[in-house]
Amino acid sequence: MRRIRKSILRLPMEKRAGLALQEAVDEVIAEHARLGLPLYIGRNGKVVKLPPRKVRGLSKSNHCK
C-alpha cells in the first residue's frame, strides 16, 4: 500500500474520492494494456470495445473526458 501525502489528506473528501477513482482507472487501463486485453468503455451512451492496440495508446490525460 502506498503512503498517503499529508497534502492529499487536507483535501475535501469528494476531491480525495475523485483522485482515488482516477488512480483506479489508470491502473485498469495499464493492466489491460500490459495483458493485451480489450477495454470496454461508455461513449455517447453506448458501450464500445477498444481493442488492445488502442488501449496501449490511451494516455492518462484523455481517457476520462
Buried (B, 14 or more C-beta within 10 A) or exposed (E): EEEEEEEEEEEEEEEBEEEEEEEEBBEBBBEBBEEEBEBEBEEEEEEEEBEBEEBBEBEEEEBEE
